[in-house]
Amino acid sequence: MTATDKKKMLKEKYLKPKTKLRKLRLSEEFTTEYVASLIGLQRRQYEQKEQGKYPFNDYEMEILAKTFDVSVEDIFFNH
């Protein structure tokens, strides 16, 4: 397995759309712009992370978990 194959495999495993996060955001009627502002991002950056195109940083995951009163694991790792 080449390094490129490993990278692709890791992307497929970890960079998935964050459907639980999206459901939580919509249930609270929060806009992507509002949630982005909570973690210091532009709206488009947040949307790309929610869509699984880029990973969330540790501190962003912590802030989001506290905002929605759930664990980081529940939002990002328990599918």
PDB file of N, CA, C and O in Angstrom:
ATOM      1  N   MET A   1       0.854  -1.179   0.000  1.00  0.00           N
ATOM      2  CA  MET A   1       0.000   0.000   0.000  1.00  0.00           C
ATOM      3  C   MET A   1       0.898   1.240   0.000  1.00  0.00           C
ATOM      4  O   MET A   1       1.804   1.370   0.824  1.00  0.00           O
ATOM      5  N   THR A   2       0.632   2.124  -0.919  1.00  0.00           N
ATOM      6  CA  THR A   2       1.438   3.333  -1.031  1.00  0.00           C
ATOM      7  C   THR A   2       0.960   4.385  -0.034  1.00  0.00           C
ATOM      8  O   THR A   2      -0.110   4.258   0.560  1.00  0.00           O
ATOM      9  N   ALA A   3       1.763   5.412   0.136  1.00  0.00           N
ATOM     10  CA  ALA A   3       1.403   6.511   1.033  1.00  0.00           C
ATOM     11  C   ALA A   3       0.128   7.202   0.557  1.00  0.00           C
ATOM     12  O   ALA A   3      -0.698   7.618   1.370  1.00  0.00           O
ATOM     13  N   THR A   4      -0.026   7.319  -0.737  1.00  0.00           N
ATOM     14  CA  THR A   4      -1.233   7.936  -1.299  1.00  0.00           C
ATOM     15  C   THR A   4      -2.470   7.106  -0.978  1.00  0.00           C
ATOM     16  O   THR A   4      -3.527   7.649  -0.657  1.00  0.00           O
ATOM     17  N   ASP A   5      -2.329   5.783  -1.068  1.00  0.00           N
ATOM     18  CA  ASP A   5      -3.445   4.893  -0.734  1.00  0.00           C
ATOM     19  C   ASP A   5      -3.818   5.017   0.740  1.00  0.00           C
ATOM     20  O   ASP A   5      -5.000   5.035   1.085  1.00  0.00           O
ATOM     21  N   LYS A   6      -2.808   5.102   1.611  1.00  0.00           N
ATOM     22  CA  LYS A   6      -3.058   5.235   3.047  1.00  0.00           C
ATOM     23  C   LYS A   6      -3.780   6.545   3.345  1.00  0.00           C
ATOM     24  O   LYS A   6      -4.724   6.588   4.135  1.00  0.00           O
ATOM     25  N   LYS A   7      -3.315   7.610   2.697  1.00  0.00           N
ATOM     26  CA  LYS A   7      -3.943   8.914   2.906  1.00  0.00           C
ATOM     27  C   LYS A   7      -5.404   8.883   2.460  1.00  0.00           C
ATOM     28  O   LYS A   7      -6.280   9.409   3.147  1.00  0.00           O
ATOM     29  N   LYS A   8      -5.658   8.275   1.328  1.00  0.00           N
ATOM     30  CA  LYS A   8      -7.025   8.174   0.810  1.00  0.00           C
ATOM     31  C   LYS A   8      -7.901   7.366   1.766  1.00  0.00           C
ATOM     32  O   LYS A   8      -9.052   7.725   2.014  1.00  0.00           O
ATOM     33  N   MET A   9      -7.356   6.284   2.295  1.00  0.00           N
ATOM     34  CA  MET A   9      -8.098   5.437   3.216  1.00  0.00           C
ATOM     35  C   MET A   9      -8.438   6.200   4.505  1.00  0.00           C
ATOM     36  O   MET A   9      -9.553   6.093   5.016  1.00  0.00           O
ATOM     37  N   LEU A  10      -7.479   6.965   5.023  1.00  0.00           N
ATOM     38  CA  LEU A  10      -7.726   7.753   6.226  1.00  0.00           C
ATOM     39  C   LEU A  10      -8.767   8.841   5.974  1.00  0.00           C
ATOM     40  O   LEU A  10      -9.613   9.102   6.829  1.00  0.00           O
ATOM     41  N   LYS A  11      -8.709   9.471   4.812  1.00  0.00           N
ATOM     42  CA  LYS A  11      -9.705  10.488   4.466  1.00  0.00           C
ATOM     43  C   LYS A  11     -11.099   9.885   4.442  1.00  0.00           C
ATOM     44  O   LYS A  11     -12.046  10.472   4.966  1.00  0.00           O
ATOM     45  N   GLU A  12     -11.223   8.713   3.835  1.00  0.00           N
ATOM     46  CA  GLU A  12     -12.529   8.052   3.754  1.00  0.00           C
ATOM     47  C   GLU A  12     -13.047   7.680   5.133  1.00  0.00           C
ATOM     48  O   GLU A  12     -14.254   7.691   5.375  1.00  0.00           O
ATOM     49  N   LYS A  13     -12.135   7.350   6.033  1.00  0.00           N
ATOM     50  CA  LYS A  13     -12.534   6.940   7.374  1.00  0.00           C
ATOM     51  C   LYS A  13     -12.937   8.135   8.245  1.00  0.00           C
ATOM     52  O   LYS A  13     -13.937   8.075   8.961  1.00  0.00           O
ATOM     53  N   TYR A  14     -12.159   9.218   8.183  1.00  0.00           N
ATOM     54  CA  TYR A  14     -12.352  10.321   9.122  1.00  0.00           C
ATOM     55  C   TYR A  14     -13.038  11.553   8.546  1.00  0.00           C
ATOM     56  O   TYR A  14     -13.632  12.324   9.301  1.00  0.00           O
ATOM     57  N   LEU A  15     -12.976  11.757   7.270  1.00  0.00           N
ATOM     58  CA  LEU A  15     -13.597  12.949   6.692  1.00  0.00           C
ATOM     59  C   LEU A  15     -14.938  12.595   6.062  1.00  0.00           C
ATOM     60  O   LEU A  15     -15.098  12.572   4.842  1.00  0.00           O
ATOM     61  N   LYS A  16     -15.876  12.326   6.928  1.00  0.00           N
ATOM     62  CA  LYS A  16     -17.239  12.016   6.500  1.00  0.00           C
ATOM     63  C   LYS A  16     -18.130  13.194   6.877  1.00  0.00           C
ATOM     64  O   LYS A  16     -17.810  13.938   7.804  1.00  0.00           O
ATOM     65  N   PRO A  17     -19.225  13.367   6.185  1.00  0.00           N
ATOM     66  CA  PRO A  17     -20.164  14.427   6.581  1.00  0.00           C
ATOM     67  C   PRO A  17     -20.603  14.233   8.033  1.00  0.00           C
ATOM     68  O   PRO A  17     -20.848  13.111   8.475  1.00  0.00           O
ATOM     69  N   LYS A  18     -20.695  15.317   8.747  1.00  0.00           N
ATOM     70  CA  LYS A  18     -21.059  15.278  10.167  1.00  0.00           C
ATOM     71  C   LYS A  18     -22.575  15.416  10.293  1.00  0.00           C
ATOM     72  O   LYS A  18     -23.097  16.476  10.637  1.00  0.00           O
ATOM     73  N   THR A  19     -23.267  14.309  10.002  1.00  0.00           N
ATOM     74  CA  THR A  19     -24.732  14.339   9.979  1.00  0.00           C
ATOM     75  C   THR A  19     -25.328  14.590  11.361  1.00  0.00           C
ATOM     76  O   THR A  19     -26.351  15.266  11.476  1.00  0.00           O
ATOM     77  N   LYS A  20     -24.706  14.058  12.406  1.00  0.00           N
ATOM     78  CA  LYS A  20     -25.228  14.305  13.755  1.00  0.00           C
ATOM     79  C   LYS A  20     -25.103  15.775  14.118  1.00  0.00           C
ATOM     80  O   LYS A  20     -26.008  16.357  14.718  1.00  0.00           O
ATOM     81  N   LEU A  21     -23.984  16.367  13.752  1.00  0.00           N
ATOM     82  CA  LEU A  21     -23.784  17.788  14.026  1.00  0.00           C
ATOM     83  C   LEU A  21     -24.818  18.616  13.273  1.00  0.00           C
ATOM     84  O   LEU A  21     -25.393  19.552  13.830  1.00  0.00           O
ATOM     85  N   ARG A  22     -25.050  18.282  12.038  1.00  0.00           N
ATOM     86  CA  ARG A  22     -26.049  19.005  11.233  1.00  0.00           C
ATOM     87  C   ARG A  22     -27.441  18.882  11.857  1.00  0.00           C
ATOM     88  O   ARG A  22     -28.176  19.866  11.937  1.00  0.00           O
ATOM     89  N   LYS A  23     -27.801  17.670  12.298  1.00  0.00           N
ATOM     90  CA  LYS A  23     -29.112  17.467  12.922  1.00  0.00           C
ATOM     91  C   LYS A  23     -29.248  18.286  14.204  1.00  0.00           C
ATOM     92  O   LYS A  23     -30.292  18.888  14.455  1.00  0.00           O
ATOM     93  N   LEU A  24     -28.190  18.307  15.011  1.00  0.00           N
ATOM     94  CA  LEU A  24     -28.218  19.098  16.243  1.00  0.00           C
ATOM     95  C   LEU A  24     -28.366  20.585  15.928  1.00  0.00           C
ATOM     96  O   LEU A  24     -29.157  21.289  16.555  1.00  0.00           O
ATOM     97  N   ARG A  25     -27.603  21.044  14.959  1.00  0.00           N
ATOM     98  CA  ARG A  25     -27.662  22.457  14.570  1.00  0.00           C
ATOM     99  C   ARG A  25     -29.062  22.833  14.097  1.00  0.00           C
ATOM    100  O   ARG A  25     -29.601  23.868  14.490  1.00  0.00           O
ATOM    101  N   LEU A  26     -29.640  21.997  13.260  1.00  0.00           N
ATOM    102  CA  LEU A  26     -30.979  22.281  12.743  1.00  0.00           C
ATOM    103  C   LEU A  26     -32.047  22.187  13.833  1.00  0.00           C
ATOM    104  O   LEU A  26     -33.013  22.950  13.822  1.00  0.00           O
ATOM    105  N   SER A  27     -31.878  21.260  14.770  1.00  0.00           N
ATOM    106  CA  SER A  27     -32.865  21.120  15.849  1.00  0.00           C
ATOM    107  C   SER A  27     -32.892  22.355  16.750  1.00  0.00           C
ATOM    108  O   SER A  27     -33.926  22.685  17.332  1.00  0.00           O
ATOM    109  N   GLU A  28     -31.758  23.028  16.858  1.00  0.00           N
ATOM    110  CA  GLU A  28     -31.683  24.264  17.645  1.00  0.00           C
ATOM    111  C   GLU A  28     -31.999  25.496  16.797  1.00  0.00           C
ATOM    112  O   GLU A  28     -32.038  26.619  17.299  1.00  0.00           O
ATOM    113  N   GLU A  29     -32.224  25.261  15.504  1.00  0.00           N
ATOM    114  CA  GLU A  29     -32.487  26.330  14.545  1.00  0.00           C
ATOM    115  C   GLU A  29     -31.332  27.330  14.471  1.00  0.00           C
ATOM    116  O   GLU A  29     -31.544  28.534  14.329  1.00  0.00           O
ATOM    117  N   PHE A  30     -30.099  26.802  14.570  1.00  0.00           N
ATOM    118  CA  PHE A  30     -28.898  27.623  14.428  1.00  0.00           C
ATOM    119  C   PHE A  30     -28.493  27.663  12.961  1.00  0.00           C
ATOM    120  O   PHE A  30     -28.562  26.650  12.265  1.00  0.00           O
ATOM    121  N   THR A  31     -28.078  28.816  12.499  1.00  0.00           N
ATOM    122  CA  THR A  31     -27.570  28.923  11.132  1.00  0.00           C
ATOM    123  C   THR A  31     -26.109  28.482  11.104  1.00  0.00           C
ATOM    124  O   THR A  31     -25.442  28.434  12.138  1.00  0.00           O
ATOM    125  N   THR A  32     -25.629  28.166   9.920  1.00  0.00           N
ATOM    126  CA  THR A  32     -24.207  27.824   9.794  1.00  0.00           C
ATOM    127  C   THR A  32     -23.353  29.034  10.147  1.00  0.00           C
ATOM    128  O   THR A  32     -22.262  28.883  10.697  1.00  0.00           O
ATOM    129  N   GLU A  33     -23.830  30.213   9.840  1.00  0.00           N
ATOM    130  CA  GLU A  33     -23.080  31.432  10.166  1.00  0.00           C
ATOM    131  C   GLU A  33     -22.943  31.601  11.678  1.00  0.00           C
ATOM    132  O   GLU A  33     -21.876  31.972  12.169  1.00  0.00           O
ATOM    133  N   TYR A  34     -24.019  31.329  12.414  1.00  0.00           N
ATOM    134  CA  TYR A  34     -23.978  31.452  13.868  1.00  0.00           C
ATOM    135  C   TYR A  34     -23.009  30.439  14.479  1.00  0.00           C
ATOM    136  O   TYR A  34     -22.171  30.805  15.303  1.00  0.00           O
ATOM    137  N   VAL A  35     -23.117  29.187  14.086  1.00  0.00           N
ATOM    138  CA  VAL A  35     -22.239  28.152  14.645  1.00  0.00           C
ATOM    139  C   VAL A  35     -20.788  28.433  14.263  1.00  0.00           C
ATOM    140  O   VAL A  35     -19.881  28.232  15.071  1.00  0.00           O
ATOM    141  N   ALA A  36     -20.571  28.890  13.048  1.00  0.00           N
ATOM    142  CA  ALA A  36     -19.214  29.246  12.621  1.00  0.00           C
ATOM    143  C   ALA A  36     -18.634  30.325  13.525  1.00  0.00           C
ATOM    144  O   ALA A  36     -17.463  30.263  13.898  1.00  0.00           O
ATOM    145  N   SER A  37     -19.450  31.310  13.878  1.00  0.00           N
ATOM    146  CA  SER A  37     -18.967  32.399  14.734  1.00  0.00           C
ATOM    147  C   SER A  37     -18.596  31.900  16.133  1.00  0.00           C
ATOM    148  O   SER A  37     -17.710  32.463  16.776  1.00  0.00           O
ATOM    149  N   LEU A  38     -19.262  30.856  16.602  1.00  0.00           N
ATOM    150  CA  LEU A  38     -18.947  30.298  17.921  1.00  0.00           C
ATOM    151  C   LEU A  38     -17.541  29.721  17.983  1.00  0.00           C
ATOM    152  O   LEU A  38     -16.892  29.754  19.028  1.00  0.00           O
ATOM    153  N   ILE A  39     -17.077  29.192  16.858  1.00  0.00           N
ATOM    154  CA  ILE A  39     -15.756  28.553  16.848  1.00  0.00           C
ATOM    155  C   ILE A  39     -14.726  29.358  16.053  1.00  0.00           C
ATOM    156  O   ILE A  39     -13.635  28.868  15.762  1.00  0.00           O
ATOM    157  N   GLY A  40     -15.082  30.586  15.707  1.00  0.00           N
ATOM    158  CA  GLY A  40     -14.121  31.477  15.072  1.00  0.00           C
ATOM    159  C   GLY A  40     -13.828  31.202  13.614  1.00  0.00           C
ATOM    160  O   GLY A  40     -12.713  31.429  13.145  1.00  0.00           O
ATOM    161  N   LEU A  41     -14.830  30.713  12.891  1.00  0.00           N
ATOM    162  CA  LEU A  41     -14.651  30.424  11.468  1.00  0.00           C
ATOM    163  C   LEU A  41     -15.572  31.292  10.623  1.00  0.00           C
ATOM    164  O   LEU A  41     -16.543  31.863  11.118  1.00  0.00           O
ATOM    165  N   GLN A  42     -15.248  31.378   9.353  1.00  0.00           N
ATOM    166  CA  GLN A  42     -16.160  31.963   8.380  1.00  0.00           C
ATOM    167  C   GLN A  42     -17.247  30.921   8.084  1.00  0.00           C
ATOM    168  O   GLN A  42     -17.031  29.721   8.256  1.00  0.00           O
ATOM    169  N   ARG A  43     -18.393  31.383   7.647  1.00  0.00           N
ATOM    170  CA  ARG A  43     -19.508  30.478   7.362  1.00  0.00           C
ATOM    171  C   ARG A  43     -19.105  29.366   6.402  1.00  0.00           C
ATOM    172  O   ARG A  43     -19.417  28.201   6.649  1.00  0.00           O
ATOM    173  N   ARG A  44     -18.426  29.698   5.325  1.00  0.00           N
ATOM    174  CA  ARG A  44     -18.041  28.705   4.310  1.00  0.00           C
ATOM    175  C   ARG A  44     -17.070  27.667   4.876  1.00  0.00           C
ATOM    176  O   ARG A  44     -17.163  26.484   4.548  1.00  0.00           O
ATOM    177  N   GLN A  45     -16.147  28.106   5.721  1.00  0.00           N
ATOM    178  CA  GLN A  45     -15.210  27.161   6.336  1.00  0.00           C
ATOM    179  C   GLN A  45     -15.968  26.148   7.191  1.00  0.00           C
ATOM    180  O   GLN A  45     -15.706  24.946   7.139  1.00  0.00           O
ATOM    181  N   TYR A  46     -16.913  26.660   7.975  1.00  0.00           N
ATOM    182  CA  TYR A  46     -17.702  25.763   8.816  1.00  0.00           C
ATOM    183  C   TYR A  46     -18.491  24.775   7.964  1.00  0.00           C
ATOM    184  O   TYR A  46     -18.518  23.581   8.260  1.00  0.00           O
ATOM    185  N   GLU A  47     -19.128  25.266   6.914  1.00  0.00           N
ATOM    186  CA  GLU A  47     -19.926  24.394   6.051  1.00  0.00           C
ATOM    187  C   GLU A  47     -19.074  23.280   5.453  1.00  0.00           C
ATOM    188  O   GLU A  47     -19.524  22.139   5.350  1.00  0.00           O
ATOM    189  N   GLN A  48     -17.853  23.605   5.061  1.00  0.00           N
ATOM    190  CA  GLN A  48     -16.966  22.588   4.492  1.00  0.00           C
ATOM    191  C   GLN A  48     -16.589  21.544   5.535  1.00  0.00           C
ATOM    192  O   GLN A  48     -16.457  20.364   5.213  1.00  0.00           O
ATOM    193  N   LYS A  49     -16.415  21.969   6.771  1.00  0.00           N
ATOM    194  CA  LYS A  49     -16.105  21.011   7.835  1.00  0.00           C
ATOM    195  C   LYS A  49     -17.325  20.147   8.150  1.00  0.00           C
ATOM    196  O   LYS A  49     -17.191  18.939   8.345  1.00  0.00           O
ATOM    197  N   GLU A  50     -18.497  20.745   8.201  1.00  0.00           N
ATOM    198  CA  GLU A  50     -19.717  19.984   8.468  1.00  0.00           C
ATOM    199  C   GLU A  50     -19.972  18.972   7.350  1.00  0.00           C
ATOM    200  O   GLU A  50     -20.501  17.889   7.600  1.00  0.00           O
ATOM    201  N   GLN A  51     -19.599  19.321   6.128  1.00  0.00           N
ATOM    202  CA  GLN A  51     -19.771  18.424   4.982  1.00  0.00           C
ATOM    203  C   GLN A  51     -18.687  17.350   4.920  1.00  0.00           C
ATOM    204  O   GLN A  51     -18.752  16.460   4.071  1.00  0.00           O
ATOM    205  N   GLY A  52     -17.698  17.419   5.801  1.00  0.00           N
ATOM    206  CA  GLY A  52     -16.656  16.407   5.841  1.00  0.00           C
ATOM    207  C   GLY A  52     -15.499  16.646   4.893  1.00  0.00           C
ATOM    208  O   GLY A  52     -14.710  15.736   4.641  1.00  0.00           O
ATOM    209  N   LYS A  53     -15.383  17.846   4.366  1.00  0.00           N
ATOM    210  CA  LYS A  53     -14.286  18.137   3.442  1.00  0.00           C
ATOM    211  C   LYS A  53     -12.992  18.450   4.179  1.00  0.00           C
ATOM    212  O   LYS A  53     -11.904  18.235   3.645  1.00  0.00           O
ATOM    213  N   TYR A  54     -13.105  18.960   5.413  1.00  0.00           N
ATOM    214  CA  TYR A  54     -11.949  19.282   6.248  1.00  0.00           C
ATOM    215  C   TYR A  54     -12.258  18.839   7.673  1.00  0.00           C
ATOM    216  O   TYR A  54     -13.425  18.808   8.061  1.00  0.00           O
ATOM    217  N   PRO A  55     -11.245  18.498   8.456  1.00  0.00           N
ATOM    218  CA  PRO A  55     -11.489  18.056   9.831  1.00  0.00           C
ATOM    219  C   PRO A  55     -11.699  19.224  10.791  1.00  0.00           C
ATOM    220  O   PRO A  55     -11.195  20.324  10.569  1.00  0.00           O
ATOM    221  N   PHE A  56     -12.441  18.969  11.848  1.00  0.00           N
ATOM    222  CA  PHE A  56     -12.571  19.936  12.935  1.00  0.00           C
ATOM    223  C   PHE A  56     -11.358  19.805  13.844  1.00  0.00           C
ATOM    224  O   PHE A  56     -10.846  18.704  14.048  1.00  0.00           O
ATOM    225  N   ASN A  57     -10.900  20.921  14.387  1.00  0.00           N
ATOM    226  CA  ASN A  57      -9.821  20.900  15.373  1.00  0.00           C
ATOM    227  C   ASN A  57     -10.388  20.449  16.717  1.00  0.00           C
ATOM    228  O   ASN A  57     -11.599  20.489  16.936  1.00  0.00           O
ATOM    229  N   ASP A  58      -9.501  20.019  17.614  1.00  0.00           N
ATOM    230  CA  ASP A  58      -9.937  19.546  18.929  1.00  0.00           C
ATOM    231  C   ASP A  58     -10.752  20.602  19.675  1.00  0.00           C
ATOM    232  O   ASP A  58     -11.817  20.302  20.215  1.00  0.00           O
ATOM    233  N   TYR A  59     -10.252  21.835  19.704  1.00  0.00           N
ATOM    234  CA  TYR A  59     -10.960  22.875  20.453  1.00  0.00           C
ATOM    235  C   TYR A  59     -12.314  23.199  19.821  1.00  0.00           C
ATOM    236  O   TYR A  59     -13.258  23.549  20.530  1.00  0.00           O
ATOM    237  N   GLU A  60     -12.416  23.085  18.501  1.00  0.00           N
ATOM    238  CA  GLU A  60     -13.705  23.312  17.842  1.00  0.00           C
ATOM    239  C   GLU A  60     -14.703  22.237  18.250  1.00  0.00           C
ATOM    240  O   GLU A  60     -15.873  22.529  18.498  1.00  0.00           O
ATOM    241  N   MET A  61     -14.240  20.997  18.319  1.00  0.00           N
ATOM    242  CA  MET A  61     -15.118  19.901  18.732  1.00  0.00           C
ATOM    243  C   MET A  61     -15.596  20.104  20.160  1.00  0.00           C
ATOM    244  O   MET A  61     -16.760  19.849  20.467  1.00  0.00           O
ATOM    245  N   GLU A  62     -14.705  20.563  21.039  1.00  0.00           N
ATOM    246  CA  GLU A  62     -15.077  20.808  22.439  1.00  0.00           C
ATOM    247  C   GLU A  62     -16.135  21.902  22.545  1.00  0.00           C
ATOM    248  O   GLU A  62     -17.119  21.750  23.269  1.00  0.00           O
ATOM    249  N   ILE A  63     -15.934  22.992  21.830  1.00  0.00           N
ATOM    250  CA  ILE A  63     -16.897  24.099  21.866  1.00  0.00           C
ATOM    251  C   ILE A  63     -18.259  23.642  21.355  1.00  0.00           C
ATOM    252  O   ILE A  63     -19.289  23.964  21.948  1.00  0.00           O
ATOM    253  N   LEU A  64     -18.263  22.899  20.265  1.00  0.00           N
ATOM    254  CA  LEU A  64     -19.533  22.422  19.703  1.00  0.00           C
ATOM    255  C   LEU A  64     -20.231  21.454  20.654  1.00  0.00           C
ATOM    256  O   LEU A  64     -21.450  21.515  20.813  1.00  0.00           O
ATOM    257  N   ALA A  65     -19.475  20.571  21.281  1.00  0.00           N
ATOM    258  CA  ALA A  65     -20.068  19.625  22.228  1.00  0.00           C
ATOM    259  C   ALA A  65     -20.717  20.368  23.393  1.00  0.00           C
ATOM    260  O   ALA A  65     -21.818  20.019  23.817  1.00  0.00           O
ATOM    261  N   LYS A  66     -20.043  21.386  23.907  1.00  0.00           N
ATOM    262  CA  LYS A  66     -20.612  22.167  25.013  1.00  0.00           C
ATOM    263  C   LYS A  66     -21.830  22.962  24.553  1.00  0.00           C
ATOM    264  O   LYS A  66     -22.807  23.090  25.291  1.00  0.00           O
ATOM    265  N   THR A  67     -21.774  23.488  23.355  1.00  0.00           N
ATOM    266  CA  THR A  67     -22.896  24.261  22.815  1.00  0.00           C
ATOM    267  C   THR A  67     -24.157  23.408  22.732  1.00  0.00           C
ATOM    268  O   THR A  67     -25.251  23.870  23.056  1.00  0.00           O
ATOM    269  N   PHE A  68     -23.996  22.157  22.295  1.00  0.00           N
ATOM    270  CA  PHE A  68     -25.152  21.276  22.112  1.00  0.00           C
ATOM    271  C   PHE A  68     -25.379  20.345  23.303  1.00  0.00           C
ATOM    272  O   PHE A  68     -26.283  19.509  23.279  1.00  0.00           O
ATOM    273  N   ASP A  69     -24.561  20.490  24.342  1.00  0.00           N
ATOM    274  CA  ASP A  69     -24.687  19.710  25.578  1.00  0.00           C
ATOM    275  C   ASP A  69     -24.663  18.202  25.320  1.00  0.00           C
ATOM    276  O   ASP A  69     -25.484  17.451  25.847  1.00  0.00           O
ATOM    277  N   VAL A  70     -23.711  17.785  24.506  1.00  0.00           N
ATOM    278  CA  VAL A  70     -23.466  16.368  24.238  1.00  0.00           C
ATOM    279  C   VAL A  70     -21.956  16.145  24.245  1.00  0.00           C
ATOM    280  O   VAL A  70     -21.183  17.102  24.265  1.00  0.00           O
ATOM    281  N   SER A  71     -21.545  14.893  24.228  1.00  0.00           N
ATOM    282  CA  SER A  71     -20.112  14.610  24.232  1.00  0.00           C
ATOM    283  C   SER A  71     -19.525  14.726  22.826  1.00  0.00           C
ATOM    284  O   SER A  71     -20.228  14.595  21.823  1.00  0.00           O
ATOM    285  N   VAL A  72     -18.233  14.971  22.785  1.00  0.00           N
ATOM    286  CA  VAL A  72     -17.513  15.019  21.507  1.00  0.00           C
ATOM    287  C   VAL A  72     -17.694  13.700  20.768  1.00  0.00           C
ATOM    288  O   VAL A  72     -17.897  13.682  19.554  1.00  0.00           O
ATOM    289  N   GLU A  73     -17.620  12.603  21.505  1.00  0.00           N
ATOM    290  CA  GLU A  73     -17.758  11.278  20.900  1.00  0.00           C
ATOM    291  C   GLU A  73     -19.116  11.105  20.229  1.00  0.00           C
ATOM    292  O   GLU A  73     -19.211  10.544  19.138  1.00  0.00           O
ATOM    293  N   ASP A  74     -20.161  11.588  20.888  1.00  0.00           N
ATOM    294  CA  ASP A  74     -21.507  11.446  20.318  1.00  0.00           C
ATOM    295  C   ASP A  74     -21.655  12.190  19.000  1.00  0.00           C
ATOM    296  O   ASP A  74     -22.324  11.710  18.085  1.00  0.00           O
ATOM    297  N   ILE A  75     -21.041  13.350  18.901  1.00  0.00           N
ATOM    298  CA  ILE A  75     -21.168  14.131  17.665  1.00  0.00           C
ATOM    299  C   ILE A  75     -20.263  13.601  16.566  1.00  0.00           C
ATOM    300  O   ILE A  75     -20.692  13.437  15.423  1.00  0.00           O
ATOM    301  N   PHE A  76     -19.010  13.335  16.915  1.00  0.00           N
ATOM    302  CA  PHE A  76     -18.002  13.109  15.884  1.00  0.00           C
ATOM    303  C   PHE A  76     -17.576  11.657  15.673  1.00  0.00           C
ATOM    304  O   PHE A  76     -17.059  11.326  14.606  1.00  0.00           O
ATOM    305  N   PHE A  77     -17.777  10.785  16.659  1.00  0.00           N
ATOM    306  CA  PHE A  77     -17.200   9.451  16.535  1.00  0.00           C
ATOM    307  C   PHE A  77     -18.184   8.295  16.634  1.00  0.00           C
ATOM    308  O   PHE A  77     -17.865   7.193  16.189  1.00  0.00           O
ATOM    309  N   ASN A  78     -19.350   8.501  17.193  1.00  0.00           N
ATOM    310  CA  ASN A  78     -20.341   7.422  17.298  1.00  0.00           C
ATOM    311  C   ASN A  78     -21.309   7.512  16.130  1.00  0.00           C
ATOM    312  O   ASN A  78     -22.194   8.368  16.111  1.00  0.00           O
ATOM    313  N   HIS A  79     -21.138   6.628  15.157  1.00  0.00           N
ATOM    314  CA  HIS A  79     -22.006   6.680  13.964  1.00  0.00           C
ATOM    315  C   HIS A  79     -22.965   5.533  13.989  1.00  0.00           C
ATOM    316  O   HIS A  79     -23.782   5.392  13.079  1.00  0.00           O
TER     317      HIS A  79
END
